[in-house]
Amino acid sequence: MKTLKVSEKAALFLSRFHASSILSLLALIAVLVGVSVVGVAEAHADRSGGDSRVWVDRVRSAQRALALDYELVDLATNQLDTHTRAELEAIALDQAQIWGDTILEGDFAADEVVTLDLVQRVMQGGEFLGYRITYSSKAWDTSGCRAEHAGYDPDCIEGRIVESTFVAPGLNYWFRDHTALAEFFPGIRR
């Protein structure tokens, strides 16, 4: 039987430790990659897929061809039933969650309150295709101030972040209007 010297025992221990550490590190990387992929999927606020593809493609194609007509829904006179309005407000809030991974990654800070500003019926050739909602949140351009002072520092420019989304007639699918993605407008106050 061979006896190992102390240095050989240490080298053997370190090689086993090193191998298990590498395996642990690889397992950790695999978990983190899985979490980041899920995180990206969760950050994508649009809700479409499967059978909604036909509707999404139709609305996008008609929009590119300038073949959509928009009819204003007067929110002040409650032209929408309470269920539809509540659902559209919930969709607006859901869509605004993507701002944390988009516009708010830059020099902007926003209030958590999201307001449903505008609802339009989307029509094509007299056929109702769904709604286009526009929503916003009080926000500040923090490029000239410290973000944690937004709302207090006069160097933080107040305005609103505004975005629009198309919503299917059944309120079960939606996607952001790529011609009206989240944008900061200085000076707008509500």
C-alpha positions in Angstrom: 0.0 0.0 0.0 1.3 3.4 -1.0 1.4 6.1 1.6 0.9 9.6 0.5 3.0 12.5 1.6 1.3 15.5 3.2 1.7 17.5 0.0 0.1 14.7 -2.1 -2.8 14.5 0.4 -3.3 18.2 0.1 -3.2 18.1 -3.7 -5.7 15.2 -3.8 -8.0 17.1 -1.5 -7.7 20.2 -3.5 -8.3 18.4 -6.8 -11.5 16.9 -5.3 -12.6 20.2 -3.9 -11.8 21.9 -7.2 -13.9 19.4 -9.1 -16.9 19.7 -6.8 -16.6 23.5 -6.9 -16.6 23.5 -10.6 -19.7 21.3 -10.6 -21.4 23.5 -8.1 -20.5 26.6 -10.1 -21.8 25.1 -13.3 -25.1 24.1 -11.5 -25.4 27.7 -10.2 -24.8 29.1 -13.7 -27.5 26.8 -15.1 -30.0 27.9 -12.4 -29.1 31.6 -13.0 -29.5 31.2 -16.8 -32.9 29.6 -16.2 -34.0 32.3 -13.9 -32.8 35.1 -16.3 -34.7 33.5 -19.2 -37.8 33.3 -17.1 -37.2 36.8 -15.9 -37.0 38.1 -19.5 -40.3 36.2 -20.3 -42.0 37.7 -17.3 -40.8 41.2 -18.2 -42.3 41.0 -21.7 -45.7 42.5 -20.9 -47.5 41.7 -24.1 -50.0 38.8 -23.9 -50.3 37.1 -27.2 -49.6 33.8 -28.7 -51.3 30.7 -30.0 -54.7 31.5 -31.6 -54.2 35.3 -31.0 -51.5 35.3 -33.7 -54.1 35.9 -36.5 -55.6 38.9 -34.6 -52.2 40.4 -33.8 -51.0 40.0 -37.4 -54.3 41.5 -38.8 -54.1 44.6 -36.5 -50.4 45.1 -37.2 -50.9 44.7 -41.0 -53.8 47.1 -41.0 -51.9 49.6 -38.9 -48.9 49.5 -41.3 -51.3 50.0 -44.3 -53.0 52.9 -42.4 -56.3 51.0 -42.7 -57.4 51.4 -39.1 -60.0 53.8 -37.9 -60.1 54.9 -34.3 -63.3 55.9 -32.5 -62.9 57.8 -29.2 -64.6 56.2 -26.2 -65.6 59.0 -23.8 -64.4 57.8 -20.4 -66.1 60.7 -18.6 -69.6 59.6 -19.6 -68.9 55.9 -18.9 -69.4 54.6 -22.4 -67.7 51.4 -21.3 -69.3 49.0 -18.9 -67.6 48.8 -15.5 -66.2 45.3 -16.2 -64.5 46.4 -19.5 -63.2 49.5 -18.0 -61.7 47.7 -15.0 -60.1 45.1 -17.3 -58.6 47.8 -19.5 -57.2 49.6 -16.5 -55.7 46.3 -15.3 -54.1 45.7 -18.7 -52.7 49.2 -18.6 -51.1 48.6 -15.2 -49.8 45.2 -16.4 -48.2 46.8 -19.5 -46.6 49.6 -17.5 -44.6 46.9 -15.6 -42.3 46.5 -18.6 -41.1 50.1 -18.0 -38.8 48.8 -15.3 -36.8 47.0 -18.0 -37.1 49.7 -20.6 -37.5 53.4 -20.2 -36.8 53.4 -16.4 -33.5 51.7 -17.0 -32.4 55.2 -18.3 -32.5 58.6 -16.7 -36.2 58.5 -15.6 -38.2 57.8 -12.5 -41.9 57.2 -12.4 -44.7 57.2 -9.9 -46.4 53.8 -9.3 -49.9 55.1 -10.2 -50.8 54.3 -13.8 -53.7 56.2 -15.4 -55.9 55.0 -18.2 -55.9 58.2 -20.3 -57.6 57.3 -23.5 -59.6 54.4 -24.9 -60.3 54.1 -28.7 -62.4 51.5 -30.5 -60.2 50.1 -33.3 -62.2 49.5 -36.5 -61.3 48.3 -40.0 -63.9 48.7 -42.7 -66.7 49.0 -40.1 -65.6 45.9 -38.2 -64.6 46.1 -34.5 -61.1 44.8 -34.0 -60.6 45.7 -30.4 -59.4 48.7 -28.3 -56.3 50.9 -28.3 -55.6 52.1 -24.8 -53.2 54.9 -23.9 -52.0 55.1 -20.3 -49.4 57.1 -18.4 -47.7 57.7 -15.2 -46.3 60.8 -13.5 -42.5 60.7 -14.1 -39.3 62.7 -13.9 -36.2 63.1 -16.1 -33.4 62.6 -13.7 -30.5 63.2 -16.0 -29.9 66.6 -14.2 -30.6 65.4 -10.7 -30.3 62.5 -8.3 -33.1 60.0 -9.0 -33.9 59.6 -5.3 -34.8 63.3 -5.3 -37.3 63.0 -8.1 -40.4 65.0 -7.2 -38.5 67.3 -4.7 -35.5 68.6 -6.7 -36.3 71.3 -9.2 -33.6 70.0 -11.5 -35.7 66.8 -11.9 -37.9 67.6 -14.9 -41.5 66.6 -14.3 -43.6 65.1 -17.0 -45.3 61.8 -17.9 -44.4 58.5 -19.4 -47.0 57.6 -22.0 -47.6 54.4 -24.0 -50.3 52.7 -26.0 -51.5 49.1 -26.3 -53.9 47.2 -28.6 -56.4 45.0 -26.8 -58.5 42.2 -28.4 -62.3 42.4 -28.3 -62.5 39.6 -25.7 -59.9 41.4 -23.5 -57.8 38.2 -23.5 -54.9 39.3 -25.8 -52.9 42.5 -26.1 -49.7 43.9 -27.5 -47.9 47.2 -27.2 -48.4 49.6 -30.1 -44.9 49.7 -31.5 -45.6 53.2 -32.9 -46.3 54.5 -29.4 -43.9 52.7 -27.0 -43.1 54.2 -23.6 -41.9 57.8 -24.0 -41.2 60.6 -21.6 -43.0 63.9 -22.3 -41.7 66.8 -20.2 -44.1 69.4 -18.8 -47.3 67.2 -19.0 -49.1 67.1 -15.7 -52.3 65.6 -14.5 
